[in-house]
Amino acid sequence: MRTAKLGDLEVGRIGLGTMGMSHGYTGAGSDDAESIRTIHRAIDLGVTLIDTAEVYGPFVNEELVGKALAGRRDQVVLATKFGLVSHTGAGNADSSPDNIRTAVEGSLRRLGTDHIDLYYQHRVDPKTPIEDTMGVLAELVQQGKVRHIGLSEAWIDTVRRAHAVHPVTALQSEFSLWTRDQEEMLPVLRELGIGLVAYSPLGRGFLTGALRSVADLDALDDSDFRKNNPRFTGENFERNLRLVDGVRAVADQAGATVGQVALAWLLAQGDDIVPIPGTKRVSRVEENVGADAVELTPEQVATLTALPAPEGGHHTEDQMQLIER
Ligand SMILES: NC(=O)c1ccc[n+]([C@@H]2O[C@H](COP(=O)([O-])OP(=O)(O)OC[C@H]3O[C@@H](n4cnc5c(N)ncnc54)[C@H](OP(=O)(O)O)[C@@H]3O)[C@@H](O)[C@H]2O)c1
């Protein structure tokens, strides 16, 4: 697989998100054995960036990733996140220095490692100045527990303030054919030399064409996030299918799958952008990594860029409270 640069960190240009193996899209009790095979297959195919977080589960996704990486730790760039579990009783977003010092020890233990390659603040904590958060993260770098620092869903002012305290290697935010606001952020990231890790690059599965009707959604577990996501509900779901039809038309031309084209469009935006599609199945990680070989023509990229905006916000109103814009 070709590589990409996140700041000074080189990674395979398609990563793997492991959230859905234990959180968000599954309900409890998905198939851990298949999830572990999926992580191993990803590594064999050249994926290096493996993405988890303390809050996924909470905790059990990091444990699963730790188990999968036993004996393979050196082959990956391991990323996790703190700040959405409070160990101090502060509630909700907690990036206070005390919370980070506790969180990092738990993540290291569950992941079975002595260092985290890329440690992200999961959401900006309005109660803690970003300078205080970055100060304690810089200490963790000095101690060797963390190699690189990232932010997630932070907006321009916070990114600049954070980077002034210690270099930020990557911003992880939602970016895909149907969530485009990072286009405004990209010039700032490029000015500062920060990479962009694109989460939910397949639009939570919608941009693969796998979900064709509200009935497909009804069949999902009640704990599945998508049941409340504005883009998946009622009329919005039906209208958004037109967008997928547009991707499918390009996919047919390119001889690729719908999901591969959604990923190839992101890769075409620059070699400082790394999508981390999530799957818990070997067959799908093979398909997703196949996007590395899909070359879109400039006309195809332009057609995709010109697709209509989706109906509905990319998060619920509650979740948007923690997303800086
Ligand atoms: N920083 C943040 O706040 C944040 C937020 C959300 C996610 N993330 C990270 O980003 C990663 C990816 O995002 P995401 O999981 O939300 O969304 P995504 O990658 O856009 O989509 C994942 C969904 O698509 C399905 N899927 C994957 N490949 C497929 C294929 N080839 N064909 C059909 N369906 C396919 C998966 O189902 P199966 O698993 O059943 O294959 C899963 O339901 C997460 O795992 C997590 O690590 C970070």
The ligand as an SDF file (V2000), in Angstrom:
LIG
                    3D

 48 52  0  0  0  0  0  0  0  0999 V2000
  -12.9730   10.6970   16.3610 N   0  0  0  0  0  0  0  0  0  0  0  0
  -14.2450   10.4120   16.4180 C   0  0  0  0  0  0  0  0  0  0  0  0
  -15.0240   11.1010   17.0550 O   0  0  0  0  0  0  0  0  0  0  0  0
  -14.7760    9.2200   15.6680 C   0  0  0  0  0  0  0  0  0  0  0  0
  -16.1440    9.0830   15.4180 C   0  0  0  0  0  0  0  0  0  0  0  0
  -16.5950    7.9710   14.6960 C   0  0  0  0  0  0  0  0  0  0  0  0
  -15.6700    7.0340   14.2380 C   0  0  0  0  0  0  0  0  0  0  0  0
  -14.3340    7.1860   14.5110 N   0  0  0  0  0  0  0  0  0  0  0  0
  -13.3380    6.2160   14.0310 C   0  0  0  0  0  0  0  0  0  0  0  0
  -13.4590    6.0850   12.6260 O   0  0  0  0  0  0  0  0  0  0  0  0
  -13.6310    4.7200   12.2690 C   0  0  0  0  0  0  0  0  0  0  0  0
  -14.4810    4.6030   11.0290 C   0  0  0  0  0  0  0  0  0  0  0  0
  -15.7050    5.3000   11.1570 O   0  0  0  0  0  0  0  0  0  0  0  0
  -17.1070    4.5720   11.2810 P   0  0  0  0  0  0  0  0  0  0  0  0
  -16.8690    3.1660   11.7040 O   0  0  0  0  0  0  0  0  0  0  0  0
  -17.9440    5.4750   12.1040 O   0  0  0  0  0  0  0  0  0  0  0  0
  -17.7490    4.6340    9.8390 O   0  0  0  0  0  0  0  0  0  0  0  0
  -17.3760    4.1080    8.3900 P   0  0  0  0  0  0  0  0  0  0  0  0
  -16.0090    3.6210    8.3460 O   0  0  0  0  0  0  0  0  0  0  0  0
  -17.7960    5.2010    7.4860 O   0  0  0  0  0  0  0  0  0  0  0  0
  -18.4410    2.9170    8.1980 O   0  0  0  0  0  0  0  0  0  0  0  0
  -18.4410    1.7920    9.0140 C   0  0  0  0  0  0  0  0  0  0  0  0
  -19.6770    0.9870    8.6920 C   0  0  0  0  0  0  0  0  0  0  0  0
  -19.6480    0.5740    7.3260 O   0  0  0  0  0  0  0  0  0  0  0  0
  -19.7190   -0.8270    7.2170 C   0  0  0  0  0  0  0  0  0  0  0  0
  -18.7650   -1.2040    6.1540 N   0  0  0  0  0  0  0  0  0  0  0  0
  -17.4210   -1.0740    6.1850 C   0  0  0  0  0  0  0  0  0  0  0  0
  -16.8780   -1.4780    5.0240 N   0  0  0  0  0  0  0  0  0  0  0  0
  -17.8910   -1.8570    4.2430 C   0  0  0  0  0  0  0  0  0  0  0  0
  -17.9850   -2.3680    2.9250 C   0  0  0  0  0  0  0  0  0  0  0  0
  -16.8840   -2.5290    2.1800 N   0  0  0  0  0  0  0  0  0  0  0  0
  -19.2160   -2.6570    2.4230 N   0  0  0  0  0  0  0  0  0  0  0  0
  -20.3260   -2.4760    3.1610 C   0  0  0  0  0  0  0  0  0  0  0  0
  -20.3110   -1.9880    4.4200 N   0  0  0  0  0  0  0  0  0  0  0  0
  -19.1030   -1.6840    4.9510 C   0  0  0  0  0  0  0  0  0  0  0  0
  -19.3360   -1.3810    8.5630 C   0  0  0  0  0  0  0  0  0  0  0  0
  -20.0220   -2.5810    8.8390 O   0  0  0  0  0  0  0  0  0  0  0  0
  -19.2440   -3.9410    9.2980 P   0  0  0  0  0  0  0  0  0  0  0  0
  -18.3790   -3.5940   10.4520 O   0  0  0  0  0  0  0  0  0  0  0  0
  -20.3680   -4.8380    9.6530 O   0  0  0  0  0  0  0  0  0  0  0  0
  -18.4630   -4.3660    8.0920 O   0  0  0  0  0  0  0  0  0  0  0  0
  -19.8080   -0.2780    9.5120 C   0  0  0  0  0  0  0  0  0  0  0  0
  -21.1580   -0.4680    9.8400 O   0  0  0  0  0  0  0  0  0  0  0  0
  -14.2440    4.1010   13.5320 C   0  0  0  0  0  0  0  0  0  0  0  0
  -14.0660    2.6900   13.5790 O   0  0  0  0  0  0  0  0  0  0  0  0
  -13.5000    4.8220   14.6250 C   0  0  0  0  0  0  0  0  0  0  0  0
  -12.2330    4.2260   14.8390 O   0  0  0  0  0  0  0  0  0  0  0  0
  -13.8970    8.2710   15.2050 C   0  0  0  0  0  0  0  0  0  0  0  0
  1  2  1  0
  2  3  2  0
  2  4  1  0
  4  5  1  0
  4 48  2  0
  5  6  2  0
  6  7  1  0
  7  8  2  0
  8  9  1  0
  8 48  1  0
  9 10  1  0
  9 46  1  0
 10 11  1  0
 11 12  1  0
 11 44  1  0
 12 13  1  0
 13 14  1  0
 14 15  2  0
 14 16  1  0
 14 17  1  0
 17 18  1  0
 18 19  2  0
 18 20  1  0
 18 21  1  0
 21 22  1  0
 22 23  1  0
 23 24  1  0
 23 42  1  0
 24 25  1  0
 25 26  1  0
 25 36  1  0
 26 27  1  0
 26 35  1  0
 27 28  2  0
 28 29  1  0
 29 30  1  0
 29 35  2  0
 30 31  1  0
 30 32  2  0
 32 33  1  0
 33 34  2  0
 34 35  1  0
 36 37  1  0
 36 42  1  0
 37 38  1  0
 38 39  2  0
 38 40  1  0
 38 41  1  0
 42 43  1  0
 44 45  1  0
 44 46  1  0
 46 47  1  0
M  CHG  2   8   1  16  -1
M  END
$$$$
